[in-house]
Amino acid sequence: MSTKITDQTPALSSLDRLILGVDRAMRTLSPGSTKPQRPSPAESCDAAEVDVPDLEYTPELQQHISGLMRINHTGEVCAQALYQGQAITARNLTTRISMQESADEEGDHLAWCEQRLQQLDSRTSYLNPLFYGLSFGIGALAGAAGDKWSLGFIAATEEQVCRHLREHLEQVPEDDVKTRAILGQMLKDEAHHGQKALDAGGINFSPLPKKFMTAASKVMTRTTYKL
């Protein structure tokens, strides 16, 4: 269960926030430890259409869909790390609360992707601890730079994530309703997180840093697709 932060919560020291961050890191990286607050959209398909049978995949298609969902799971691992790193160094309590709320929704995505990978008889990426550590450091640096930069970084990151999700939706067959339902809900949530960050005062990054972020995201997607 996530630790809720409200405007009535006593101020936490940097050490307190670090301890909470370590706890969340352990739960993020331990399979089955993150429990979603919302049911998976794949389960909603079953409820609405009376136990929708899963698509009968060819081995090649099953491997490809698993690779896409593994990329998305690692992306959610990175999102947790970014939010936790930023929350430790964010100077404004309201900003930290907003980040916590978004991180909780990202936790749903993490669990949904893991559940879908299990249904596909696949696994999460071996590289998750590495990407978590790198993302946590980037998040902490962004938070230390100031809230407008930190929030702007979130908005730019979510823009990248939305692009990946749209590309993945184009590759998932229409009759794979469970995978598409998960990706569709994630896309809505990620777009909302990005807009919320801009509305909260985040700067809109110029094209150059976004190009660097795109290049970095390609490293993650190409390695975690198989590993």
C-alpha positions as CSV (number, residue, x, y, z in Angstrom):
1,M,0.0,0.0,0.0
2,S,1.4,3.4,-0.9
3,T,2.1,6.1,1.7
4,K,-0.3,9.0,1.2
5,I,0.9,12.6,1.6
6,T,-1.6,15.4,2.2
7,D,-1.3,19.0,3.1
8,Q,-2.0,18.0,6.7
9,T,1.0,15.6,6.8
10,P,3.8,16.7,9.1
11,A,6.9,17.9,7.2
12,L,9.2,15.0,6.5
13,S,13.0,15.3,6.7
14,S,15.1,14.4,3.7
15,L,16.1,11.2,5.5
16,D,12.5,10.3,6.0
17,R,11.7,10.8,2.4
18,L,14.8,8.8,1.4
19,I,13.6,5.9,3.6
20,L,10.2,6.0,2.0
21,G,11.8,6.1,-1.4
22,V,13.9,3.0,-0.6
23,D,10.8,1.2,0.6
24,R,9.0,2.1,-2.6
25,A,12.0,1.0,-4.7
26,M,12.0,-2.4,-3.1
27,R,8.3,-2.8,-3.7
28,T,8.6,-1.5,-7.3
29,L,11.3,-4.0,-8.2
30,S,9.9,-7.0,-6.3
31,P,7.4,-8.9,-8.6
32,G,3.9,-9.0,-7.2
33,S,4.6,-6.4,-4.5
34,T,2.7,-3.5,-6.2
35,K,-1.0,-3.8,-5.7
36,P,-3.2,-1.7,-8.0
37,Q,-5.7,0.7,-6.6
38,R,-7.9,0.2,-9.7
39,P,-8.8,-3.1,-11.3
40,S,-7.0,-3.9,-14.5
41,P,-8.8,-2.7,-17.7
42,A,-8.3,-6.3,-18.9
43,E,-10.6,-7.4,-16.1
44,S,-13.1,-4.8,-17.1
45,C,-13.3,-6.4,-20.5
46,D,-14.2,-9.7,-18.9
47,A,-16.9,-8.1,-16.8
48,A,-18.4,-6.2,-19.7
49,E,-18.2,-8.9,-22.3
50,V,-18.7,-12.0,-20.2
51,D,-15.2,-13.6,-19.9
52,V,-13.6,-12.5,-23.1
53,P,-11.3,-15.3,-24.2
54,D,-7.7,-14.3,-24.7
55,L,-6.4,-14.1,-28.3
56,E,-4.8,-17.3,-29.6
57,Y,-1.4,-16.0,-30.5
58,T,1.2,-17.4,-32.9
59,P,4.5,-17.9,-31.1
60,E,5.9,-14.9,-33.0
61,L,3.0,-12.6,-32.1
62,Q,3.0,-13.7,-28.4
63,Q,6.7,-12.9,-28.2
64,H,6.2,-9.5,-29.8
65,I,3.2,-8.5,-27.6
66,S,5.2,-9.7,-24.5
67,G,8.2,-7.5,-25.6
68,L,5.9,-4.5,-25.9
69,M,4.4,-5.1,-22.5
70,R,7.9,-5.6,-21.0
71,I,8.9,-2.2,-22.4
72,N,5.8,-0.6,-20.9
73,H,6.4,-2.3,-17.5
74,T,10.0,-1.0,-17.5
75,G,8.7,2.4,-18.4
76,E,6.5,2.3,-15.3
77,V,9.5,1.2,-13.2
78,C,11.3,4.3,-14.5
79,A,8.3,6.5,-13.8
80,Q,8.2,5.3,-10.2
81,A,11.9,6.1,-9.9
82,L,11.5,9.5,-11.4
83,Y,8.6,10.5,-9.2
84,Q,10.4,9.2,-6.1
85,G,13.6,11.0,-6.9
86,Q,11.8,14.2,-7.6
87,A,9.7,13.9,-4.4
88,I,12.8,13.7,-2.3
89,T,14.3,17.0,-3.7
90,A,11.1,18.9,-4.5
91,R,10.9,22.1,-2.5
92,N,7.1,22.6,-2.5
93,L,4.8,20.3,-0.5
94,T,2.0,20.8,-3.0
95,T,4.3,19.6,-5.8
96,R,5.3,16.5,-3.7
97,I,1.6,15.7,-3.1
98,S,0.9,16.0,-6.9
99,M,3.8,13.8,-7.7
100,Q,2.6,11.2,-5.1
101,E,-0.8,11.1,-6.7
102,S,0.6,10.6,-10.2
103,A,3.0,7.9,-8.8
104,D,0.1,6.0,-7.3
105,E,-1.7,5.9,-10.7
106,E,1.6,4.9,-12.3
107,G,1.7,2.1,-9.7
108,D,-1.6,0.8,-11.2
109,H,0.1,0.7,-14.6
110,L,3.0,-1.2,-13.2
111,A,0.8,-3.9,-11.7
112,W,-1.4,-4.1,-14.9
113,C,1.6,-4.6,-17.1
114,E,3.0,-7.3,-14.8
115,Q,-0.3,-9.1,-14.7
116,R,-0.5,-9.0,-18.5
117,L,3.0,-10.4,-18.8
118,Q,2.1,-13.3,-16.5
119,Q,-1.0,-14.0,-18.7
120,L,1.3,-14.1,-21.7
121,D,3.6,-16.5,-19.9
122,S,6.4,-14.0,-20.0
123,R,8.4,-12.0,-17.5
124,T,9.6,-8.5,-16.6
125,S,12.9,-7.1,-17.7
126,Y,16.2,-8.2,-16.0
127,L,17.4,-4.6,-16.5
128,N,14.7,-3.0,-14.2
129,P,17.1,-2.4,-11.3
130,L,19.5,-0.6,-13.6
131,F,16.9,1.6,-15.1
132,Y,15.3,2.4,-11.7
133,G,18.6,3.6,-10.4
134,L,19.3,5.8,-13.4
135,S,15.8,7.2,-13.4
136,F,15.9,7.9,-9.7
137,G,19.1,9.9,-10.1
138,I,17.7,11.9,-13.0
139,G,14.5,12.6,-11.0
140,A,16.5,13.8,-8.0
141,L,18.5,16.2,-10.1
142,A,15.4,17.5,-11.8
143,G,13.8,18.1,-8.4
144,A,16.8,19.9,-7.1
145,A,16.8,22.2,-10.2
146,G,13.5,23.6,-9.0
147,D,9.8,22.7,-9.3
148,K,9.2,24.4,-12.7
149,W,12.0,22.3,-14.2
150,S,11.0,19.2,-12.3
151,L,7.4,19.5,-13.5
152,G,8.5,20.4,-17.0
153,F,10.6,17.2,-17.1
154,I,7.6,15.2,-16.1
155,A,5.5,16.7,-18.9
156,A,8.3,16.0,-21.4
157,T,8.6,12.4,-20.2
158,E,4.9,11.8,-20.4
159,E,4.9,13.1,-23.9
160,Q,7.5,10.4,-24.8
161,V,5.5,7.7,-23.0
162,C,2.3,8.7,-24.9
163,R,4.2,8.4,-28.2
164,H,5.3,4.9,-27.3
165,L,1.9,3.8,-26.2
166,R,0.3,5.1,-29.5
167,E,2.9,3.2,-31.5
168,H,2.3,0.0,-29.4
169,L,-1.5,0.3,-29.9
170,E,-0.9,0.4,-33.7
171,Q,1.0,-2.9,-33.4
172,V,-1.5,-4.8,-31.2
173,P,-4.3,-6.6,-33.1
174,E,-7.8,-5.2,-32.7
175,D,-9.0,-8.6,-31.3
176,D,-6.4,-8.5,-28.5
177,V,-8.9,-6.5,-26.4
178,K,-7.2,-7.1,-23.1
179,T,-3.8,-5.7,-24.1
180,R,-5.5,-2.8,-25.9
181,A,-7.7,-1.9,-22.9
182,I,-4.6,-1.7,-20.7
183,L,-2.6,0.4,-23.1
184,G,-5.6,2.7,-23.8
185,Q,-6.2,3.5,-20.2
186,M,-2.5,4.0,-19.6
187,L,-2.5,6.5,-22.5
188,K,-5.3,8.5,-21.0
189,D,-3.6,8.6,-17.6
190,E,-0.2,9.5,-19.0
191,A,-1.6,12.4,-21.0
192,H,-3.4,13.6,-17.9
193,H,-0.2,13.5,-15.8
194,G,1.7,15.5,-18.4
195,Q,-1.0,18.2,-18.7
196,K,-1.3,18.3,-14.9
197,A,2.5,19.0,-14.6
198,L,2.3,21.9,-17.1
199,D,-0.8,23.3,-15.4
200,A,1.1,23.2,-12.1
201,G,3.8,25.5,-13.5
202,G,6.1,23.2,-15.4
203,I,8.0,24.7,-18.3
204,N,7.5,23.4,-21.8
205,F,10.8,22.0,-22.9
206,S,12.3,23.1,-26.2
207,P,12.8,20.5,-29.0
208,L,16.5,19.9,-28.3
209,P,16.2,18.4,-24.8
210,K,13.2,16.4,-26.0
211,K,15.5,14.9,-28.8
212,F,18.0,13.8,-26.1
213,M,15.1,12.2,-24.1
214,T,13.9,10.4,-27.3
215,A,17.4,9.0,-27.9
216,A,17.6,7.8,-24.2
217,S,14.2,6.2,-24.4
218,K,15.2,4.2,-27.5
219,V,18.0,2.6,-25.5
220,M,15.5,1.5,-22.9
221,T,13.0,0.1,-25.4
222,R,15.5,-1.7,-27.6
223,T,17.2,-3.4,-24.6
224,T,14.1,-4.3,-22.6
225,Y,12.1,-5.7,-25.5
226,K,14.1,-9.0,-25.2
227,L,16.0,-8.6,-21.9
